[in-house]
Amino acid sequence: MALLLIAFQHPPPMYLDQLLQRQNNNLDLVRLVAACMVIYGHAHAVLPIGVNSDFVARWLQFDYSGSLAVKVFFFLSGLVVTNSLLQKKCLTQFILARIFRIWPALLVVVTACAFVVGPLVSNLPWESYFAHPQTSSYVRENLLMRLQYELPGVFASQASQAVNGSLWSIPYEVDAYIVLAALFALGLHRYKWLATAVVCLIILDPVTGNQLLFTWRPQSLSIDALAPCFAFGALLALWRDKIHISMAPALGALVLFLTLRQHSHAYYLFYVALFLGLLYVCSLPAIVALRLPADVSYGVYLWGWPMQQLLALYFPELGLSFNKYMAMLLATMLGTLSWYLVEKPCIRLGQRLLPLLQQTLRPLTRRTASAASAAPPTPPAHSG
């Protein structure tokens, strides 16, 4: 008991900017658990047998485990990438880092699905499969964020014909990066209160029925909440030097959620409680001690659905539990390979390319500055 109490002792007092230093948190573990929750939540959609036993859906009633996990991803992404951008203040580095984080692993997954998994499980002959226009477009369209879910004859007898249903969230993540980069380029980070106002506008837009910003989109809780989750992470990053890590705010938000649960937007309070609680938990010494050697969560997320589809195709009689937990194991193995063979080398490649790109862009920047300084001065205005 004494060892247990020591292990789960309160973390040393720290602010959020300290927590975001890698040695003080275990966000990689949180992300891995979230990726496994996505697999858990997708099992009934892939293999709809029996009663859906999703414990999150039963308790919350407005969300389920997979969707909730995606919101955790968006919150952590908003927090971490905004903090990185604000610290390094280099838009070129930010863009390169996002490109080499998102696309290499995605390229491998969609290529493997189209040219390895597809021909092996398609009900079409190989000649017809490879000649089909959907096969040639699958990799291109998904890399361009114009999602294509199906391949010809692949999983045709399954409850869902989607080869990788998890891809749906990636374009929204990329959109969030684009908006963040644009706001940084506009210099919004120099005016903290103005930046706070813009972020709060994004957070509150779903409350208005998407009448402020995303007016072209029909309302959908699973999608509408993504931008506010990312924006809430960005908001915390803006004030990282003022936010003290404690469980009290999370408990306060949870009590308010339980008290106001019948309100149509009470779910905001639950997400706030969850996100703040996760930050506290990942700072506990016992959790920090479990730090993983690699961040395999993105690979697990990408490979989870295809593994579930294959298990549902070949072993449907083994049921939902087998589908969930075996897919978690297989996706974790593939995610680990993805990290060491694809993601980590590509991240390092992006870091090596940064100085070369900056050196290439520097003369262009200088010429632009010289042209601006050589422009004739604007004559003073004369009053009538």
HUZINOR-V243194 format. One record per backbone hydrogen bond with DSSP energy under -0.5 kcal/mol. NH is the residue of the N-H (numbers start at 1). CO is the residue of the C=O. If there is no record, write none. Layout:
nh	co
NH	CO
NH	CO
//
This chain:
nh	co
5	1
6	2
7	3
8	4
9	6
16	240
16	243
17	240
18	15
19	15
20	16
21	18
24	21
25	22
26	282
29	26
30	26
31	27
32	28
33	29
34	30
35	31
36	32
37	33
38	34
39	35
40	36
41	37
42	38
43	39
43	40
46	42
47	43
49	47
53	51
58	54
59	55
60	56
61	56
61	57
68	64
69	65
70	66
71	67
72	68
73	69
74	70
75	71
76	72
77	73
78	74
79	75
80	76
81	77
82	77
82	78
83	79
84	80
85	81
86	82
87	83
88	84
89	85
94	90
95	91
96	92
97	93
98	94
99	95
100	96
101	97
102	98
103	99
104	99
106	102
107	103
108	104
109	105
110	106
111	107
112	108
113	109
114	110
115	111
116	112
117	112
118	113
120	116
121	117
121	118
122	118
123	153
129	125
130	126
131	127
132	128
132	129
135	132
136	132
137	133
138	134
139	135
140	136
141	137
142	138
143	139
144	140
145	142
146	141
147	145
154	151
156	153
158	155
159	46
163	149
167	164
168	165
169	166
170	167
171	167
173	169
174	170
175	171
176	172
177	173
178	174
179	175
180	176
181	177
182	178
183	179
184	180
185	181
186	182
187	184
188	183
190	187
191	188
192	190
195	191
196	192
197	193
198	194
199	195
200	196
201	197
202	198
203	199
204	200
205	201
207	204
208	204
208	205
209	206
210	205
211	205
215	213
217	214
223	220
224	220
225	221
226	223
227	223
228	224
229	225
230	226
231	227
232	228
233	229
234	230
235	231
236	232
237	233
238	234
239	235
240	237
242	239
243	239
244	242
245	14
246	244
251	247
252	248
253	249
254	250
255	251
256	252
257	253
258	254
259	255
260	256
261	258
263	260
266	263
268	265
269	266
270	266
271	267
272	268
273	269
274	270
275	271
276	272
277	273
278	274
279	275
280	276
281	277
282	278
283	280
284	281
285	9
286	7
287	284
288	284
289	285
290	287
291	288
296	294
300	296
301	297
302	298
303	299
304	300
305	301
307	303
308	304
309	305
310	306
311	307
312	308
313	309
314	310
315	311
318	315
319	316
322	318
323	319
324	320
325	321
326	322
327	323
328	324
329	325
330	326
331	327
332	328
333	329
334	330
335	331
336	332
337	333
338	334
339	335
340	336
341	337
342	338
343	338
344	339
346	342
347	343
348	344
349	345
350	346
351	347
352	348
353	349
354	350
355	351
356	352
357	353
358	354
359	355
360	356
361	357
362	358
363	359
364	360
365	361
366	362
367	363
368	364
369	365
370	366
371	367
372	368
373	369
374	370
375	371
375	372
//
